[in-house]
Amino acid sequence: MSEQRPAVSMADVARAVGVSTGTVSRALRGRPGVSEETRGRILRAAESLDYVVSPAASGLVTGRTGSVAVLVPFISRWFHARALAGAHRVLRRAGFEIVLHHVEGSAERHEFFETLPVRRRADGLLVIALSLAEEELRRLDALGLPVVGAGTEPGDRPAAAIDDTAGAAKAVRHLVNLGHRRIGMIRSTDDEGVHQGVSRRRLAGYRAALTEAGLEIPDDAVVSAPWGIDGGARAMGELLSLRTPPTAVFAEADEVAIGALRTLRRAGVPVPGRMSVVGFDDSPMAELLDLTTVAQSVYEQGAIAGRMLVEAVRHGGVREPRVRLGTTLVPRGTTAAPSGPGGSRGPAGGGREQPG
């Protein structure tokens, strides 16, 4: 049986950097009197030694709880779990305990914003991929706590997210460049309001790309259905029933696109022979199903938002309050040039395009 390695102390960090324990303490608690260069060396040493600040000891000095709250609508979906993993790693290494608030249903969400259980129990709040209403934002403001978004932009508060509008435009532009002229879109409806901000921005990107190309925006080819595979399947059925169906479809999420592919397969419509499909997010299933999609860095959004929250708690503000991560079009086997009389079509390019 191997011996358990003794816990790393503040004195160990001080020895590694060549400073006093008082300087280490001030640096790790975000207190003044430490140069940025020294603070950086201390933080790097603490991370390399796996030193974790004691929340109890820190709280005695700062009056803080040593905890941060995380508000998340889903814990089983890959996106939310991945963003949470990135934030968790950063927050734990900074010495914070994490209190998870799961608000999947409207009842849980209503209760959270009515009671605000994070009051006096947390030093800050991280919101993961949840669109917040104005009233909810006002209630959070009343807490007087730092609020940071990961995969969402909660009002004018700090956030790490992507530009959904630009990402959607990239997907539609890919279809336009392949030669498609009648391009549909599948949007997601959401009774809980979780995805409404994302859906609105991706619709704006779809419209912007068509306008840029001088193409008509086919209102009858923009269909809404509940988020997920079943919703995507139903929406694709509606598009196929149109007098003039589109030759390509942009689905605002991979799960929605997967549902669309299911309907096309059951209807005997070849993909990409007669219909091209693009998703968004690059979920684990996208590569497995050879789905063309727009990739985003989910783990990094969580990690960056976690660092923002640490900075906000320790310093009372964030130097770079809005971080926009890029998206990358990933062409796979569900998109190709449209077929036509005497024309031929081949599959879309096989490699990952450079981020735009």
Secondary structure, 3 states (H helix, E strand, C coil): CCCCCCCCCHHHHHHHHCCCHHHHHHHHCCCCCCCHHHHHHHHHHHHHCCCCCCHHHHHHHHCCCCEEEEEECCCCCHHHHHHHHHHHHHHHHCCCEEEEEECCCHHHHHHHHHHCCCCCCCCCEEEECCCCCHHHHHHHHCCCCCEEEECCCCCCCCEEEECHHHHHHHHHHHHHHHCCCCEEEEEEECCCCCCHHHHHHHHHHHHHHHHHCCCCCCHHHEEEEECCHHHHHHHHHHHHCCCCCCCEEEECCHHHHHHHHHHHHHCCCCCCCCCEEECCECCHHHHHCCCEEEEECHHHHHHHHHHHHHHHHHHCCCCCCEEEECEEEECCCCCECCCCCCCCCCECCCCCCCCC
